[in-house]
């Protein structure tokens, strides 16, 4: 059985300056209770790797949604994402020089994370050739020509901690994601030193059919109950 933590205990594992992968796509599939606890902790100088910068307004009219809460609280010093256009505060902080933002093509980001999890030296892609992406030397090794075709060699990405969210998680840490909530969660679970999963529902081992397990429990270190608000 995997060790269960309260959200407070889980956030205590995250130091200032940590590199964190956060699953989700505009808040869909994001570990919201863990994000809320991280906001309350006031941990600072975080590097966040995620799809986007969240939203200024959530689906129920609440202020700030997903990663936007951390950005609004000025806890993020470096954001690696694919777009920030739906969160003007991210743009403002970038222009003011208080937060570094590196934008990568969405498919490239996913593949770079996959490479980090698989122990690969990088990935080859034609996306970004001749654009500003090619100048991002922290992420691009350079051009490679294979059979007369040019590619960019992109470096792998890893993190200290991955915060993921699953619809069902069993006692052994096996995860099933509902629909598109799988998004970046599945690949991020492979590419971090510590993986914490927020479970919408915790079930007994064996309740998730083997063919429905999308992240294997061997990749998960800790489980947080996403439904018990008093933890």
N, C-alpha and C positions, 0 to 999 in steps of 0.2 A: 504494500500500500504506500502511495506517495504521501509525503508530508503535507498536511494542510496548514495553511497560515491564515490569519486574519489579514485584512488589507493593510492594517497598521504594521504588522510584523513583516509583510512582504515589502513595504516601502522602506522599512529600516535596513533592508539588504542593499538599498541603492545609495551609493555615496555621492557627494557633490562631484561634479565633473564626469559622471558616468556617461557612457555611450549606450543609448537605449533604442532598440527597435520596437516600434509600436504598430501593431497590426491595425487594419481598418482602412476604409475608403469613405472619406467624408463622414466619419463616425460610425458607419456600418461595419460591424465586426471589431470595433474598438473596445478595449477593456476599460469601460467608463468608471467603474468603482476604483480601480487602481489609479487611473488618472486623477480622480477627485482626491484620493489620499495623497498622491504625489504633490498635488497643488497645495494641500493643507500642510504638507511637511516643509514647504519652502526650500527644498533642495535646489541648489543653484548650479549654474555653468554646465547645464546638461547639453549633450549632443543628441538630437533626436533624429532617427532615420525612419521615415514614414512616407506614405503616399502624398500627403497634402498637409496644409496648415489648419485643418479643421474649419469650422463655420462660426460666424459671429452669433448665430441664433440656431438653437436646436429645433427639432421637429415639434416640440410642445411649447415653443415660444420662449424657452429659457435662454438666458444670455450665455453665449460661448458654448461650444460643443466640441468634444474630442480634444485634439491637440491644441485648439485655440485657447483653452483654459490655461495651459502651461505658458503659452506665448503671451497672453494678456498679463499673466502674473510675473512676466520677465524672468522666468527660470531657465529659458532656453538661450544659450549663447551661440549655438550652431545647429542649423536645420538642414538636413539632406532630404530632399523631397522631389516630387515631379511637377507640382504646381501649387501656387499660393494665392491664386486670383480671387478666391472666395473668402479670403481673410485679409482685409486691408491693413489690419494692425501688423501683420507680418511684413508687408511691404513698407510700412512706416518705420518699423524697427530696422529693417535692412537698410533703408535710405539714410537713417540716422546713424548707422554704424554700430548699433547696440546688439545686433544679431547678424551673424554670418549666415547666408542662405546659399546653398549650392543646389541648382536644379539639374536633374538628369532625366532623360527620356524614361517613360514609365516602364516599358519593357526591358530596357537596359538595367534599371534599378532592380527589378525583380530577378533578372538573370545574374546580376552581380552578387545579390544576396544568396541566390542558389549556389553560385560558385564558392562563396565563403563557407556555406554549409557543407558542400561536397569536398572541400579541400582542393579545389581546382586553382590553377594559377591565374585564371582570368577567363573572360569570354570574348568572342569575336562577334562584332556586329557592324553592319553597314550604316546603321542609324547614327546620325550626327556628323558624318564625314562632311567637311567643308563648312561646318557651323561652329558656333562658340563652344559647343560640347568638346570639340577636338582640342581646344585650348585649356581644358580643365585637367592640368597635369597631375592633380591629386588623384584623379580617377582614370585617366587615359595614359597608357604606356606609350602609345604611338600607333602609326599605321602599320598594318601587316598586309602584304600582297600574297594571295594564295590563288594559284591557277589564273593569274591575270586580274583578279578581283581584289579591290582594296577593302580592308576592314579596319575598324578601331579595336585595339586590344584594351579592354576595360578591366580594371583591377577588381578583385573580389572584395566583398564587404562583410565584416563581422561586427558584433557588438558585445558589450559586457553583459547586457541583460536584454531579454526579449519579453515584452508584455503582450500576451495574446489572449484571445477570447473565444471560447467554444460554446456551442449550444448545449451539448452534452459532454461531460467528462466523467470517466469512470474512476474507481478508486486507484487504479494503476496508472492514471494519467493519460489514457487513450482519449483522443478528442474527435468529436464529430462536429463539423460546422454546418450551419443551415444555409443553404443557397449560396448567394454571392458573398456572405459574411466570411467565407473562406479567404478570399482575396490574398493579402500579404501574410496573413497569420501562418499559413501552412509552411511557407518557405522560411519565414523568420524563425520559426521554432527549431530550425536546423543550424542557425548561424549565430548563436549567442552562447556565452559561457554559462549563463544561468537563464532558464526559461520558466516563467511564471504564467500559469494559465488561469484566467478568470472564467469560472464555469457558470453558465446560466442555470444548469441543472447538473447535480452530481448524482451519478447512478452507480450501481454495483458493477464490479467487473463481470463481463459477459453480457450485460444488457445492451451494449452497442454491438451490433452484428460485425464480425471481423471484416467483412467487405466494406463496411461503412466507416471504419477507422481511417481518418485522414491525417492525423498526427499521432505517431506511436508513442506510447508512454515512456519508452526509453529516452526520449528527447526532453521530457518534462521533468523539472526538478520540484516544483511546488504548485499546489492547487489552492485557489482562493474561491470561496463561495460568493458568486455575484448576486445572490438573492437575499442573503441575510444582512439586512441593513444595520443591525446592531453590533456586528463584529468590528 
